Amino acid sequence: MLYIKSPSNDAYFNMALEEYFFGRADEEFFILWQNKNAVVVGRHQNTVEEINAAYVIERGVSVVRRLSGGGAMYQDLGNVNYTFIVNREADGGLDFSLFTEAVVAALRALGAPAEAGGRNDLLIEGRKISGASQFAQRGRTLHHGTLLFDSDLGFLSGALNVPPQKLESKSVKSVASRVVNVRGYLENDMDVREFAEFLRGYIFERYGLMEYVLTSTDTAEIERLAQEKYSTWEWNYGESPEYSLRRERRFASGTVSVRMRVGEGRIGSLQIYGDFFARSDMDALCRALTGLPLRREKIEATLDAAAPESCIHGVSNAELAELIAE
């Protein structure tokens, strides 16, 4: 098994790195990586449902979809993330214990009373310290997990705490769990860098790893995949399953309500109504917006083209676009 330490804290790069090495048939890998503030959503989730959009935009949090299923995870530089890529595929389902046992053993070696809980979580005293997920294909399995070592738990709550919106969707939902950092349970304190180094050494000894250094070709291909796939709106939002969305806001000039169906990240149908005074034909406007990606800048540009001053009295086109695509 080869060991890789990611040279980047960019979430798009690290998701691309996983996919790139998953495609290296016959080679097995253990990877350690960290992301700057990011929300990583599961393959089958509706991104809009999982994030507090205003919060993540204001604070520059990256949002990225991963290959594997499961729930959304918040990550920052207080997290240590790990990936196993192996040449076997579990029969009859995903076998998480094959990988989590080593992580639990490493934590216990530091005095933290970690244990497996449920199918894919690690717990300390009943509180979640880690979530994991897997992707299997063509006889290979990618297992990755995040360890809350010294993470900003307030930031985590804000980024994943979706504002109350009446959403109806068939996507997989994240389950809110009580979480805690590992650091407070260690026999001897250490910082996140020291913890990552301990985990690396523990896995090295257990599996007899050999270090692999990324070549210039590796880096170029990973960066290309990050740019062309993992940093794109089409992958991170457009891959979301179809859902219904209801939004409403009270402005000084009246209440504006929006009802829409969204599929593959695009507006499938749209209605705008309320006790406002319209400056435009709202039915024609809704037809013009149908088919657009649910992106604020695209919607605002269409609104400006239809009604340069504003579509609704007392509500700017920018405010209406924000309401539709917030």
One Martini backbone bead per residue (centre of mass of N, CA, C, O) as a GRO file, in nm:
protein
  326
    1MET     BB    1   0.097   0.035   0.022
    2LEU     BB    2   0.039   0.374  -0.049
    3TYR     BB    3   0.155   0.698   0.049
    4ILE     BB    4  -0.036   1.010   0.077
    5LYS     BB    5   0.022   1.362   0.086
    6SER     BB    6  -0.142   1.626   0.052
    7PRO     BB    7  -0.053   1.953  -0.088
    8SER     BB    8  -0.360   2.035  -0.024
    9ASN     BB    9  -0.653   2.252   0.098
   10ASP     BB   10  -0.832   2.187  -0.147
   11ALA     BB   11  -1.130   2.040  -0.211
   12TYR     BB   12  -1.115   1.994  -0.519
   13PHE     BB   13  -0.840   1.858  -0.525
   14ASN     BB   14  -0.903   1.618  -0.324
   15MET     BB   15  -1.128   1.488  -0.491
   16ALA     BB   16  -0.951   1.446  -0.743
   17LEU     BB   17  -0.733   1.273  -0.614
   18GLU     BB   18  -0.908   1.032  -0.551
   19GLU     BB   19  -1.004   0.966  -0.839
   20TYR     BB   20  -0.729   0.931  -0.971
   21PHE     BB   21  -0.633   0.687  -0.779
   22PHE     BB   22  -0.874   0.502  -0.830
   23GLY     BB   23  -0.776   0.468  -1.143
   24ARG     BB   24  -0.525   0.301  -1.029
   25ALA     BB   25  -0.479   0.009  -1.107
   26ASP     BB   26  -0.355  -0.220  -0.849
   27GLU     BB   27  -0.336   0.020  -0.654
   28GLU     BB   28  -0.270   0.110  -0.317
   29PHE     BB   29  -0.410   0.352  -0.070
   30PHE     BB   30  -0.300   0.613   0.160
   31ILE     BB   31  -0.469   0.917   0.265
   32LEU     BB   32  -0.384   1.250   0.361
   33TRP     BB   33  -0.613   1.528   0.448
   34GLN     BB   34  -0.698   1.884   0.407
   35ASN     BB   35  -0.947   2.138   0.458
   36LYS     BB   36  -1.071   2.403   0.404
   37ASN     BB   37  -1.346   2.545   0.424
   38ALA     BB   38  -1.603   2.284   0.396
   39VAL     BB   39  -1.859   2.123   0.200
   40VAL     BB   40  -1.935   1.772   0.182
   41VAL     BB   41  -2.130   1.605  -0.038
   42GLY     BB   42  -2.321   1.366  -0.134
   43ARG     BB   43  -2.395   1.208  -0.427
   44HIS     BB   44  -2.734   1.201  -0.343
   45GLN     BB   45  -2.758   1.498  -0.285
   46ASN     BB   46  -2.904   1.810  -0.200
   47THR     BB   47  -2.731   2.088  -0.173
   48VAL     BB   48  -2.947   2.300  -0.092
   49GLU     BB   49  -3.035   2.139   0.173
   50GLU     BB   50  -2.736   2.119   0.323
   51ILE     BB   51  -2.705   2.434   0.312
   52ASN     BB   52  -2.605   2.758   0.413
   53ALA     BB   53  -2.575   2.976   0.175
   54ALA     BB   54  -2.519   3.250   0.311
   55TYR     BB   55  -2.291   3.148   0.493
   56VAL     BB   56  -2.090   3.029   0.279
   57ILE     BB   57  -2.060   3.284   0.109
   58GLU     BB   58  -1.966   3.490   0.326
   59ARG     BB   59  -1.717   3.272   0.420
   60GLY     BB   60  -1.592   3.099   0.182
   61VAL     BB   61  -1.723   2.818   0.139
   62SER     BB   62  -1.677   2.523   0.017
   63VAL     BB   63  -1.853   2.328  -0.240
   64VAL     BB   64  -1.865   1.962  -0.258
   65ARG     BB   65  -1.881   1.672  -0.445
   66ARG     BB   66  -1.877   1.334  -0.406
   67LEU     BB   67  -1.866   0.995  -0.489
   68SER     BB   68  -2.002   0.929  -0.234
   69GLY     BB   69  -2.219   0.871  -0.009
   70GLY     BB   70  -2.423   1.021   0.214
   71GLY     BB   71  -2.344   1.281   0.414
   72ALA     BB   72  -2.274   1.581   0.520
   73MET     BB   73  -1.956   1.764   0.554
   74TYR     BB   74  -1.758   1.940   0.769
   75GLN     BB   75  -1.449   2.126   0.695
   76ASP     BB   76  -1.124   2.181   0.841
   77LEU     BB   77  -0.804   2.234   0.991
   78GLY     BB   78  -0.925   2.045   1.238
   79ASN     BB   79  -0.915   1.825   1.034
   80VAL     BB   80  -0.876   1.471   0.956
   81ASN     BB   81  -0.827   1.305   0.652
   82TYR     BB   82  -0.913   0.982   0.504
   83THR     BB   83  -0.786   0.725   0.263
   84PHE     BB   84  -0.894   0.425   0.110
   85ILE     BB   85  -0.746   0.218  -0.156
   86VAL     BB   86  -0.876  -0.089  -0.284
   87ASN     BB   87  -0.866  -0.439  -0.418
   88ARG     BB   88  -1.186  -0.442  -0.313
   89GLU     BB   89  -1.525  -0.582  -0.283
   90ALA     BB   90  -1.791  -0.602  -0.111
   91ASP     BB   91  -2.011  -0.843  -0.016
   92GLY     BB   92  -2.337  -0.737   0.024
   93GLY     BB   93  -2.175  -0.465   0.078
   94LEU     BB   94  -2.051  -0.233   0.302
   95ASP     BB   95  -1.725  -0.240   0.467
   96PHE     BB   96  -1.618  -0.045   0.732
   97SER     BB   97  -1.443  -0.210   0.943
   98LEU     BB   98  -1.186  -0.254   0.775
   99PHE     BB   99  -1.107   0.063   0.840
  100THR     BB  100  -1.202   0.164   1.132
  101GLU     BB  101  -1.028  -0.012   1.320
  102ALA     BB  102  -0.760   0.145   1.282
  103VAL     BB  103  -0.862   0.419   1.388
  104VAL     BB  104  -0.954   0.331   1.667
  105ALA     BB  105  -0.679   0.223   1.760
  106ALA     BB  106  -0.530   0.494   1.739
  107LEU     BB  107  -0.706   0.650   1.945
  108ARG     BB  108  -0.659   0.456   2.187
  109ALA     BB  109  -0.348   0.501   2.196
  110LEU     BB  110  -0.425   0.812   2.305
  111GLY     BB  111  -0.695   0.763   2.508
  112ALA     BB  112  -0.938   0.748   2.325
  113PRO     BB  113  -1.283   0.631   2.357
  114ALA     BB  114  -1.328   0.478   2.087
  115GLU     BB  115  -1.609   0.391   1.860
  116ALA     BB  116  -1.829   0.220   1.693
  117GLY     BB  117  -2.127   0.363   1.519
  118GLY     BB  118  -2.297   0.198   1.348
  119ARG     BB  119  -2.193   0.198   1.019
  120ASN     BB  120  -2.011   0.511   0.986
  121ASP     BB  121  -1.933   0.579   1.286
  122LEU     BB  122  -1.759   0.767   1.534
  123LEU     BB  123  -1.722   0.747   1.896
  124ILE     BB  124  -1.758   0.952   2.204
  125GLU     BB  125  -1.973   0.910   2.436
  126GLY     BB  126  -2.200   0.921   2.189
  127ARG     BB  127  -2.019   1.109   2.012
  128LYS     BB  128  -1.931   1.254   1.721
  129ILE     BB  129  -1.604   1.226   1.526
  130SER     BB  130  -1.708   1.049   1.269
  131GLY     BB  131  -1.734   1.017   0.913
  132ALA     BB  132  -1.826   0.776   0.658
  133SER     BB  133  -1.744   0.653   0.319
  134GLN     BB  134  -1.835   0.480   0.002
  135PHE     BB  135  -1.676   0.348  -0.306
  136ALA     BB  136  -1.773   0.110  -0.563
  137GLN     BB  137  -1.568  -0.033  -0.840
  138ARG     BB  138  -1.437  -0.275  -1.017
  139GLY     BB  139  -1.302  -0.404  -0.741
  140ARG     BB  140  -1.309  -0.122  -0.593
  141THR     BB  141  -1.228   0.076  -0.292
  142LEU     BB  142  -1.353   0.379  -0.139
  143HIS     BB  143  -1.243   0.507   0.175
  144HIS     BB  144  -1.379   0.780   0.376
  145GLY     BB  145  -1.280   1.021   0.640
  146THR     BB  146  -1.363   1.226   0.925
  147LEU     BB  147  -1.178   1.405   1.185
  148LEU     BB  148  -1.256   1.551   1.486
  149PHE     BB  149  -1.016   1.735   1.653
  150ASP     BB  150  -1.017   2.092   1.609
  151SER     BB  151  -1.293   2.206   1.542
  152ASP     BB  152  -1.541   2.436   1.436
  153LEU     BB  153  -1.854   2.383   1.560
  154GLY     BB  154  -2.000   2.648   1.489
  155PHE     BB  155  -1.943   2.637   1.188
  156LEU     BB  156  -2.074   2.371   1.132
  157SER     BB  157  -2.362   2.453   1.213
  158GLY     BB  158  -2.392   2.693   1.011
  159ALA     BB  159  -2.334   2.542   0.734
  160LEU     BB  160  -2.570   2.300   0.795
  161ASN     BB  161  -2.796   2.512   0.876
  162VAL     BB  162  -3.078   2.523   0.731
  163PRO     BB  163  -3.302   2.721   0.647
  164PRO     BB  164  -3.639   2.768   0.662
  165GLN     BB  165  -3.762   2.553   0.407
  166LYS     BB  166  -4.001   2.420   0.183
  167LEU     BB  167  -3.891   2.106   0.122
  168GLU     BB  168  -3.905   1.863  -0.154
  169SER     BB  169  -3.741   1.539  -0.148
  170LYS     BB  170  -3.541   1.236  -0.254
  171SER     BB  171  -3.306   1.283  -0.097
  172VAL     BB  172  -3.042   1.256   0.102
  173LYS     BB  173  -3.019   1.310   0.443
  174SER     BB  174  -2.894   1.471   0.694
  175VAL     BB  175  -2.793   1.402   1.029
  176ALA     BB  176  -2.819   1.534   1.323
  177SER     BB  177  -2.536   1.557   1.545
  178ARG     BB  178  -2.353   1.503   1.805
  179VAL     BB  179  -2.047   1.670   1.859
  180VAL     BB  180  -1.681   1.610   1.888
  181ASN     BB  181  -1.362   1.646   1.992
  182VAL     BB  182  -1.072   1.464   2.037
  183ARG     BB  183  -0.866   1.638   2.202
  184GLY     BB  184  -1.022   1.625   2.490
  185TYR     BB  185  -0.932   1.286   2.511
  186LEU     BB  186  -0.639   1.303   2.563
  187GLU     BB  187  -0.370   1.225   2.752
  188ASN     BB  188  -0.192   1.394   2.540
  189ASP     BB  189  -0.135   1.676   2.409
  190MET     BB  190  -0.209   1.794   2.070
  191ASP     BB  191  -0.187   1.883   1.757
  192VAL     BB  192  -0.292   1.837   1.436
  193ARG     BB  193  -0.015   1.771   1.321
  194GLU     BB  194   0.061   1.551   1.528
  195PHE     BB  195  -0.181   1.370   1.474
  196ALA     BB  196  -0.129   1.311   1.175
  197GLU     BB  197   0.150   1.182   1.229
  198PHE     BB  198   0.050   0.953   1.407
  199LEU     BB  199  -0.145   0.823   1.207
  200ARG     BB  200   0.062   0.763   0.993
  201GLY     BB  201   0.246   0.581   1.172
  202TYR     BB  202   0.033   0.369   1.243
  203ILE     BB  203  -0.035   0.280   0.949
  204PHE     BB  204   0.246   0.208   0.866
  205GLU     BB  205   0.284  -0.025   1.073
  206ARG     BB  206   0.027  -0.195   0.994
  207TYR     BB  207   0.083  -0.188   0.650
  208GLY     BB  208   0.354  -0.114   0.519
  209LEU     BB  209   0.428   0.153   0.390
  210MET     BB  210   0.475   0.359   0.095
  211GLU     BB  211   0.594   0.638  -0.032
  212TYR     BB  212   0.424   0.888  -0.237
  213VAL     BB  213   0.512   1.111  -0.498
  214LEU     BB  214   0.406   1.350  -0.678
  215THR     BB  215   0.389   1.423  -0.993
  216SER     BB  216   0.353   1.644  -1.245
  217THR     BB  217   0.136   1.473  -1.382
  218ASP     BB  218  -0.050   1.430  -1.148
  219THR     BB  219  -0.107   1.729  -1.081
  220ALA     BB  220  -0.221   1.810  -1.358
  221GLU     BB  221  -0.461   1.606  -1.356
  222ILE     BB  222  -0.592   1.697  -1.093
  223GLU     BB  223  -0.636   1.995  -1.172
  224ARG     BB  224  -0.815   1.934  -1.414
  225LEU     BB  225  -1.040   1.784  -1.257
  226ALA     BB  226  -1.106   2.015  -1.065
  227GLN     BB  227  -1.188   2.220  -1.289
  228GLU     BB  228  -1.390   2.030  -1.471
  229LYS     BB  229  -1.557   1.927  -1.200
  230TYR     BB  230  -1.530   2.003  -0.875
  231SER     BB  231  -1.572   2.335  -0.939
  232THR     BB  232  -1.853   2.292  -1.053
  233TRP     BB  233  -2.186   2.349  -1.073
  234GLU     BB  234  -2.277   2.091  -1.219
  235TRP     BB  235  -2.172   1.897  -0.992
  236ASN     BB  236  -2.259   2.042  -0.711
  237TYR     BB  237  -2.572   2.108  -0.826
  238GLY     BB  238  -2.672   1.963  -1.099
  239GLU     BB  239  -2.675   1.664  -0.949
  240SER     BB  240  -2.926   1.711  -0.824
  241PRO     BB  241  -3.219   1.623  -0.742
  242GLU     BB  242  -3.537   1.651  -0.764
  243TYR     BB  243  -3.727   1.950  -0.654
  244SER     BB  244  -3.902   2.143  -0.419
  245LEU     BB  245  -3.959   2.509  -0.383
  246ARG     BB  246  -3.991   2.746  -0.106
  247ARG     BB  247  -4.020   3.111  -0.103
  248GLU     BB  248  -4.006   3.398   0.134
  249ARG     BB  249  -4.058   3.767   0.138
  250ARG     BB  250  -4.048   4.071   0.315
  251PHE     BB  251  -4.121   4.378   0.193
  252ALA     BB  252  -4.207   4.705   0.196
  253SER     BB  253  -4.405   4.647  -0.074
  254GLY     BB  254  -4.416   4.331  -0.003
  255THR     BB  255  -4.494   4.000  -0.074
  256VAL     BB  256  -4.276   3.730  -0.184
  257SER     BB  257  -4.345   3.433  -0.372
  258VAL     BB  258  -4.186   3.110  -0.431
  259ARG     BB  259  -4.237   2.851  -0.683
  260MET     BB  260  -4.054   2.538  -0.751
  261ARG     BB  261  -3.888   2.338  -0.990
  262VAL     BB  262  -3.597   2.120  -0.965
  263GLY     BB  263  -3.362   2.002  -1.225
  264GLU     BB  264  -3.038   1.970  -1.258
  265GLY     BB  265  -3.026   2.280  -1.144
  266ARG     BB  266  -3.304   2.359  -1.285
  267ILE     BB  267  -3.570   2.535  -1.388
  268GLY     BB  268  -3.888   2.390  -1.448
  269SER     BB  269  -4.072   2.571  -1.256
  270LEU     BB  270  -4.263   2.891  -1.203
  271GLN     BB  271  -4.375   3.100  -0.923
  272ILE     BB  272  -4.500   3.443  -0.870
  273TYR     BB  273  -4.630   3.576  -0.561
  274GLY     BB  274  -4.844   3.842  -0.415
  275ASP     BB  275  -4.880   4.188  -0.268
  276PHE     BB  276  -4.767   4.317  -0.519
  277PHE     BB  277  -4.628   4.538  -0.771
  278ALA     BB  278  -4.613   4.508  -1.106
  279ARG     BB  279  -4.400   4.583  -1.406
  280SER     BB  280  -4.461   4.297  -1.517
  281ASP     BB  281  -4.504   4.000  -1.678
  282MET     BB  282  -4.495   3.725  -1.478
  283ASP     BB  283  -4.543   3.490  -1.673
  284ALA     BB  284  -4.321   3.569  -1.876
  285LEU     BB  285  -4.094   3.569  -1.669
  286CYS     BB  286  -4.112   3.269  -1.584
  287ARG     BB  287  -4.054   3.160  -1.866
  288ALA     BB  288  -3.766   3.290  -1.888
  289LEU     BB  289  -3.654   3.124  -1.628
  290THR     BB  290  -3.702   2.869  -1.754
  291GLY     BB  291  -3.403   2.660  -1.756
  292LEU     BB  292  -3.237   2.784  -1.557
  293PRO     BB  293  -2.999   2.809  -1.355
  294LEU     BB  294  -2.957   2.816  -0.998
  295ARG     BB  295  -2.832   3.130  -1.050
  296ARG     BB  296  -2.806   3.447  -0.969
  297GLU     BB  297  -2.666   3.577  -1.223
  298LYS     BB  298  -2.860   3.457  -1.437
  299ILE     BB  299  -3.124   3.572  -1.325
  300GLU     BB  300  -3.050   3.873  -1.319
  301ALA     BB  301  -2.994   3.903  -1.623
  302THR     BB  302  -3.284   3.831  -1.713
  303LEU     BB  303  -3.429   4.052  -1.555
  304ASP     BB  304  -3.280   4.293  -1.688
  305ALA     BB  305  -3.380   4.227  -1.977
  306ALA     BB  306  -3.690   4.249  -1.908
  307ALA     BB  307  -3.629   4.472  -1.652
  308PRO     BB  308  -3.417   4.720  -1.589
  309GLU     BB  309  -3.541   4.837  -1.328
  310SER     BB  310  -3.797   4.636  -1.246
  311CYS     BB  311  -4.044   4.393  -1.174
  312ILE     BB  312  -4.084   4.507  -0.876
  313HIS     BB  313  -4.204   4.710  -0.663
  314GLY     BB  314  -3.939   4.767  -0.434
  315VAL     BB  315  -3.772   4.542  -0.608
  316SER     BB  316  -3.495   4.429  -0.699
  317ASN     BB  317  -3.343   4.217  -0.910
  318ALA     BB  318  -3.133   4.123  -0.702
  319GLU     BB  319  -3.340   4.042  -0.481
  320LEU     BB  320  -3.499   3.839  -0.650
  321ALA     BB  321  -3.262   3.654  -0.721
  322GLU     BB  322  -3.193   3.584  -0.428
  323LEU     BB  323  -3.462   3.450  -0.356
  324ILE     BB  324  -3.450   3.224  -0.574
  325ALA     BB  325  -3.108   3.149  -0.519
  326GLU     BB  326  -3.026   3.126  -0.200
   0.00000   0.00000   0.00000
